[in-house]
Amino acid sequence: MNTSTTKPIPTDWQAEFEAAARRPLKQRWRYAFIKTHKPVLDDARFRSFDTMQDYRAWCETALPSWLGYGRV
């Protein structure tokens, strides 16, 4: 039995969607990605590891847990 009900889309959301859909693809693509600084990850140009175990150990010790690179 499906008891979920669908709510109508708020008019302001619909207006924003329609305005975005009218923009050229190049402009939509430019606005699609937001650059967010990730501490430690973005602080070096590159890193390399000899083994996946080394990489995972580095992630657990060097990265903040909120980035989601720790083991579960």
C-alpha positions, -999 to +999 in steps of 0.1 A: +000+000+000+014+034-010+005+060+015+029+087+003+014+119-011+031+142-036+033+178-028+030+204-055+063+221-065+066+256-049+062+283-076+095+299-067+113+266-072+096+261-105+105+296-117+141+291-108+142+258-126+127+273-157+151+302-157+181+278-153+168+256-182+168+287-205+204+294-198+230+282-224+247+249-217+281+265-213+268+288-186+249+260-168+281+239-169+301+267-154+277+271-125+273+233-119+305+229-100+314+247-068+351+248-058+354+240-021+388+239-003+394+205+013+419+208+041+450+187+037+438+172+003+442+205-015+473+216+004+497+197-019+500+196-056+500+158-056+507+128-035+517+093-043+518+061-022+536+028-028+506+008-017+469+012-011+475+003+025+499+033+028+472+055+012+445+043+036+468+048+066+476+083+055+439+091+051+431+079+086+458+099+102+460+130+081+424+138+070+395+152+090+368+126+095+341+148+080+357+144+046+347+107+047+380+090+038+382+070+069+374+033+072+339+022+083 
